[in-house]
Amino acid sequence: MNFSMILSATELGLLYTLLTLGLFISYRILDIPDLTVDGSFTLGAATGTMVTISGHPILGLIAAACVGVLAGSVTATLQTKLKVNPILSGILTMTALYSINIMIMNDKANVSLLGETTIFTMAKEIMGTRAALVIGVVSVLVACVLLGLFLHTKLGLSIRATGDNEDMVRSSSINVDAMKIIGLALANALVALSGAMVAQKQSFSDASMGTGMVVIGIASLIIGEVLVDIVVKQRGIKANIVAAVIGSIIYRLIISAALVVDISATSMKLVSAIIVAIAISYPVIKSIIGQKMNQYRRQKGGNIHA
């Protein structure tokens, strides 16, 4: 894997960090398996693409985040007000978004941005070939700082408490339903924003580009957590945010390495699933290996004494 591929993977990993941060909010903070992500990622890409085509690439990113808020709010409302199972509510919203996304793209499954002005073409005129990397770094820094600050506000702490102990929060006169709605709205805003930025980076949006985004996001998150756990004993909000950034970049590097060894594009979802399974199972695998090693040492010691 040459330097150019590493740089490209890093740039894309930074843009996908926003997706991972969104899943961090729903999956880790609220403890909700939100499957809306597959649909809201494409929703952000479709909305951002169409607004960009109209000549407003920056407004396209803002619009993408706004429709992401709506998608997350719908899922949360199904869960909290209509008492629909969290997984099912995400599936319902994701399914509805597939049709909505195609409608947004003027009944087309794929819309190209080639020849259109995007934030990347605008930045390239000023900063040259490193424009995409600069945009990725700046967007991730801003998102991480704002998210970190938000999660330490009274509202942010209430959302975190809702995920930790819903019954305790409800007994404290905090509106649990509102916390879930705000949390999922924010999570999907980040996911949709990620979709819009990836679409502008790749110069197209596609109706199926969100397929498997939940797996990709969770894989990135868990990979980052495993690596951060090597350095820190207990992860706080800052460490978790750093884990999301590191995991997103490492995941993209792994995918790039897989492509280098001629793994077909159709097998990428399988590779992603295997990565997630290994990452999730890492603590158990580590414990089993540790137990086996201890048994081996005891047996070896016993043989020596005998």
JOSUL-V494719 format. One record per helix or strand. SS is the DSSP state (H for helix, E for strand). FROM is the first residue (numbers start at 1). TO is the last residue. If there is no record, write none. Layout:
BEGIN
ss->SS from->FROM to->TO
ss->SS from->FROM to->TO
END
This chain:
BEGIN
ss->H from->3 to->29
ss->H from->37 to->53
ss->H from->57 to->80
ss->H from->86 to->104
ss->E from->110 to->112
ss->H from->119 to->150
ss->H from->154 to->164
ss->H from->166 to->171
ss->H from->176 to->202
ss->E from->204 to->206
ss->H from->213 to->231
ss->H from->237 to->260
ss->H from->265 to->305
END
